[in-house]
Amino acid sequence: MTKILNSGFNRRDFIKTSTGAGLYVAASGYGSTFSDYALQRPVRIGFVGVGGRGMGILKVALTIEGVEIPVICDIVEERVARAQNLVQDAGQPKPKGYTGPEDYKKIAELNNLDAIYTATPIELHTPIMLAALRGGKYGGTEMPACTEYDQAWELVEASEKAGKPCMLMENYVYMRNVKMVLVMAQLGMFGALTHCECGYQHDARYAGFGPGGKLLWRALGGQTNNNPYPTHAIGPIAQWLNINRGNRFEYLVSMSSRAVGQNYYANKKFGPDNPAAKMKYAAGDVNTSLIQTHDGITITLYYDTKNPRPQDWIYRIQGTKGIYSGTLNKIYLEDISPKPDQWEPIDKYQEKYEHPLWKKYGLVAESSGHGGGDYLCFRDFVQAIRNQVQTPIDVYDTVTWSIITKLTEESVANKSRPVDFPDYTRGKWQTRKPATIDEI
Ligand SMILES: NC(=O)c1ccc[n+]([C@@H]2O[C@H](COP(=O)([O-])OP(=O)(O)OC[C@H]3O[C@@H](n4cnc5c(N)ncnc54)[C@H](O)[C@@H]3O)[C@@H](O)[C@H]2O)c1
């Protein structure tokens, strides 16, 4: 079984009643029942939204043994047809196609599905996940899962009530060195942790504009001044720091720079008279936030996608015994690294500290997108469904990481005043246990 990473609840949390029904015990935070047997048949997943991302993940899903795709949904008919062909080419029956904007509600009620995965525009993630959970399905969503406080609470309540997980399909936490640093952090190699730094930083201006400068939903979504896409950056850090499992994000402060990058880009690409070149953008080009955790660890979180720049997720972890820098992909461990105060390559630690998932599936994963994260993330989702257990990224993680969008918006709008993180675990973070090494 895939280990239930950092979840604090796994197969040990299942107890059998005299009737044979599986009962999810209190440690999980769920009071309701999961099936007590692993699925003996294929894992059946419906896809909602098969644009760029959905199609990419569909290809990944079709490489995982025992996965069936009985349903495809998108409001663009040709995309449904293209995805249906892909599934048939993989030797599966033609999936039923749906094209209505609210057909996800019908799909959520189908009996021949175990889960719904969605890669739709952001504002649809919460309604689609709520429908899935309420229909008794596992939910897997692209990011962020929600952008409003009440949406986050609705997701938590729906997941708890249904006893079905809602997993943010956060592929970046599955990257090789992110996972290796997690193992090393869990083993105490960096000592007592003090600071982390991360960022979603790459030139994504191309994704905001269509032909002729037409604003696409990504650019339109940028009309709020915040960090609109925090989870690729914060996900790995949250796992390194055992957030929601003995530690929690307490509050953040956030500040945005001025907004000039998109005007500059649209002017250069489409000419000075194009509306995209002249419009006023609310979202600052670079958003910078500071997060304080309950344990007193600080985190710097960047969002920087509107200026030309090479990609850099930063992924720095700092403690009393050492530091790793994802920017340099180097490490320094006091009393272990060969030269005082000098970086060394992290690769030499791979043999000893490689994450079990990478040891097992690394060769296959490497060929998938986002540094292998796409494959391993989807595989973990499938494994949780197959074993009818909690997903490694649970609903509390899903909403805690996602809601940063809202918190940063509030802080930016109020001269960077501190904004508290809601405790979506309702206090359970204090008793939920960090993963042990054999669980990660
Ligand atoms: N995890 C990653 O690395 C990663 C990478 C790219 C995109 N994403 C995320 O994936 C999501 C989709 O991004 P994308 O680039 O594929 O966008 P996209 O525009 O290419 O695809 C979105 C699809 O959703 C469809 N859609 C819209 N409304 C719908 C509805 N009511 N019902 C069904 N389908 C509907 C659209 O027709 C389109 O095909 C976004 O949330 C994005 O943030 C994640």
Ligand as a Chemical Component Dictionary entry (heavy atoms), coordinates in Angstrom:
data_LIG
# 
_chem_comp.id                   LIG 
_chem_comp.type                 NON-POLYMER 
_chem_comp.pdbx_formal_charge   0 
_chem_comp.three_letter_code    LIG 
# 
loop_
_chem_comp_atom.comp_id 
_chem_comp_atom.atom_id 
_chem_comp_atom.alt_atom_id 
_chem_comp_atom.type_symbol 
_chem_comp_atom.charge 
_chem_comp_atom.model_Cartn_x 
_chem_comp_atom.model_Cartn_y 
_chem_comp_atom.model_Cartn_z 
_chem_comp_atom.pdbx_ordinal 
LIG N1  N1  N 0  -0.928  21.170 -11.139 1  
LIG C1  C1  C 0  -0.358  21.814 -12.150 2  
LIG O1  O1  O 0  0.855   21.769 -12.328 3  
LIG C2  C2  C 0  -1.231  22.586 -13.081 4  
LIG C3  C3  C 0  -0.785  22.975 -14.348 5  
LIG C4  C4  C 0  -1.649  23.654 -15.196 6  
LIG C5  C5  C 0  -2.926  23.964 -14.761 7  
LIG N2  N2  N 1  -3.326  23.613 -13.507 8  
LIG C6  C6  C 0  -4.672  23.913 -13.030 9  
LIG O2  O2  O 0  -5.600  23.163 -13.812 10 
LIG C7  C7  C 0  -6.787  23.900 -13.985 11 
LIG C8  C8  C 0  -7.112  23.983 -15.473 12 
LIG O3  O3  O 0  -6.085  24.670 -16.156 13 
LIG P1  P1  P 0  -5.860  24.493 -17.714 14 
LIG O4  O4  O 0  -4.582  25.156 -18.036 15 
LIG O5  O5  O -1 -6.071  23.079 -18.118 16 
LIG O6  O6  O 0  -7.052  25.399 -18.297 17 
LIG P2  P2  P 0  -7.850  25.161 -19.626 18 
LIG O7  O7  O 0  -8.614  26.400 -19.866 19 
LIG O8  O8  O 0  -6.953  24.623 -20.697 20 
LIG O9  O9  O 0  -8.863  23.965 -19.251 21 
LIG C9  C9  C 0  -10.000 24.156 -18.479 22 
LIG C10 C10 C 0  -11.070 23.275 -19.082 23 
LIG O10 O10 O 0  -12.249 23.351 -18.271 24 
LIG C11 C11 C 0  -13.357 23.352 -19.164 25 
LIG N3  N3  N 0  -14.551 23.845 -18.492 26 
LIG C12 C12 C 0  -14.901 25.136 -18.243 27 
LIG N4  N4  N 0  -16.083 25.174 -17.615 28 
LIG C13 C13 C 0  -16.487 23.890 -17.457 29 
LIG C14 C14 C 0  -17.642 23.291 -16.872 30 
LIG N5  N5  N 0  -18.614 24.012 -16.337 31 
LIG N6  N6  N 0  -17.737 21.946 -16.881 32 
LIG C15 C15 C 0  -16.750 21.180 -17.442 33 
LIG N7  N7  N 0  -15.646 21.701 -18.004 34 
LIG C16 C16 C 0  -15.512 23.043 -18.016 35 
LIG C17 C17 C 0  -12.887 24.227 -20.309 36 
LIG O11 O11 O 0  -13.694 24.068 -21.462 37 
LIG C18 C18 C 0  -11.479 23.733 -20.493 38 
LIG O12 O12 O 0  -11.384 22.670 -21.396 39 
LIG C19 C19 C 0  -6.550  25.249 -13.317 40 
LIG O13 O13 O 0  -7.102  25.239 -12.038 41 
LIG C20 C20 C 0  -5.070  25.361 -13.216 42 
LIG O14 O14 O 0  -4.692  26.117 -12.115 43 
LIG C21 C21 C 0  -2.507  22.919 -12.674 44 
# 
loop_
_chem_comp_bond.comp_id 
_chem_comp_bond.atom_id_1 
_chem_comp_bond.atom_id_2 
_chem_comp_bond.value_order 
_chem_comp_bond.pdbx_ordinal 
LIG N1  C1  SING 1  
LIG C1  O1  DOUB 2  
LIG C1  C2  SING 3  
LIG C2  C3  SING 4  
LIG C2  C21 DOUB 5  
LIG C3  C4  DOUB 6  
LIG C4  C5  SING 7  
LIG C5  N2  DOUB 8  
LIG N2  C6  SING 9  
LIG N2  C21 SING 10 
LIG C6  O2  SING 11 
LIG C6  C20 SING 12 
LIG O2  C7  SING 13 
LIG C7  C8  SING 14 
LIG C7  C19 SING 15 
LIG C8  O3  SING 16 
LIG O3  P1  SING 17 
LIG P1  O4  DOUB 18 
LIG P1  O5  SING 19 
LIG P1  O6  SING 20 
LIG O6  P2  SING 21 
LIG P2  O7  DOUB 22 
LIG P2  O8  SING 23 
LIG P2  O9  SING 24 
LIG O9  C9  SING 25 
LIG C9  C10 SING 26 
LIG C10 O10 SING 27 
LIG C10 C18 SING 28 
LIG O10 C11 SING 29 
LIG C11 N3  SING 30 
LIG C11 C17 SING 31 
LIG N3  C12 SING 32 
LIG N3  C16 SING 33 
LIG C12 N4  DOUB 34 
LIG N4  C13 SING 35 
LIG C13 C14 SING 36 
LIG C13 C16 DOUB 37 
LIG C14 N5  SING 38 
LIG C14 N6  DOUB 39 
LIG N6  C15 SING 40 
LIG C15 N7  DOUB 41 
LIG N7  C16 SING 42 
LIG C17 O11 SING 43 
LIG C17 C18 SING 44 
LIG C18 O12 SING 45 
LIG C19 O13 SING 46 
LIG C19 C20 SING 47 
LIG C20 O14 SING 48 
# 
